[in-house]
Every structure is written in C-alpha cells, then in structure tokens.
Amino acid sequence: MDYTFTDVQADHIIEALFAPEQVPTFVITALAGENGSISPAGPVPVLAGASQTFVITPNPGYRIDKLFVDGVEVAL
C-alpha cells in the first residue's frame, strides 16, 4: 500500500499499525508408543500451507516397526 501526501503545507504524522493475518491453523496430534519418542509430541498447531517435521526416535535396542498417518500405515 502507498499513501501520498500532496501539496504539503504543515507538519504531519503518519503511523501504520499491523495486525496478524487470519490464517487458519490446524492441529497435528503426534503420538509415540512405548520404547521410543516423537518430537514435537502431543497437539502441534500448524498454520495452513506450512510444513511440519516430526523426529521419530526409537529407544536403544528398538527400531521403528510401523508408522501410521491418519490411521493408515505408511511405508518406512
């Protein structure tokens, strides 16, 4: 946006105030079974159109057996 003062004959003050955009937020709930962890965990808010990475770490002596997204198993 541009604002132009024309024919200036006196002092003026211009002040711009800003508000956050109203971008929808969605929640990804991250859960890990026993013998490992996922980070971040729990409900994770994500702005619409953004990306979110999760780190899945098995405890020593364990491996990731299965991974589900929205109840559907995904290939490891």
C-alpha positions in Angstrom: 0.0 0.0 0.0 1.2 3.5 -0.7 0.0 6.7 0.9 0.9 10.1 -0.7 0.8 13.5 0.9 0.1 16.1 -1.7 0.7 19.8 -1.5 2.3 19.6 2.0 1.8 22.9 3.9 2.1 21.8 7.5 3.7 19.1 9.7 2.0 15.7 9.6 2.4 12.3 11.4 1.8 9.1 9.6 1.5 5.9 11.6 1.0 2.4 10.3 -0.4 -0.3 12.7 -0.4 -4.0 11.8 -2.5 -7.0 12.8 -1.8 -10.7 12.2 -3.3 -12.2 9.2 -6.2 -14.5 9.9 -4.6 -17.7 8.6 -6.3 -20.9 9.6 -4.5 -23.2 12.0 -4.7 -27.0 12.0 -3.6 -29.4 14.7 -1.4 -32.5 14.1 -1.5 -34.8 17.1 1.7 -36.7 17.4 1.8 -39.9 19.5 4.5 -42.4 20.1 4.1 -45.9 21.5 6.3 -47.4 24.2 10.1 -47.7 23.7 10.5 -44.5 21.7 9.6 -40.9 21.2 8.3 -38.4 18.7 9.2 -34.7 18.7 7.4 -32.5 18.9 4.8 -34.5 20.7 1.1 -34.0 21.5 -1.1 -31.5 19.8 1.0 -29.3 17.4 -0.6 -26.3 15.8 0.4 -25.7 12.2 -0.6 -22.7 10.0 -2.5 -23.6 6.8 0.0 -24.2 4.0 3.0 -24.6 6.3 5.1 -27.8 6.8 5.8 -29.6 10.0 8.6 -32.2 10.5 8.5 -34.8 13.3 11.6 -36.7 14.5 10.8 -40.3 15.5 13.4 -41.9 17.7 13.4 -45.5 19.0 15.0 -46.2 22.3 18.3 -48.1 22.3 17.7 -51.8 21.3 14.5 -50.9 19.4 13.6 -49.9 15.8 10.6 -48.2 14.3 8.2 -51.0 13.5 5.2 -49.2 11.9 4.2 -45.6 11.2 0.6 -44.5 10.8 -0.7 -41.2 9.4 -4.4 -40.6 9.8 -4.8 -44.3 10.7 -3.2 -45.6 7.5 0.2 -47.3 7.7 2.9 -45.6 5.6 6.0 -47.2 4.2 9.2 -46.7 6.1 
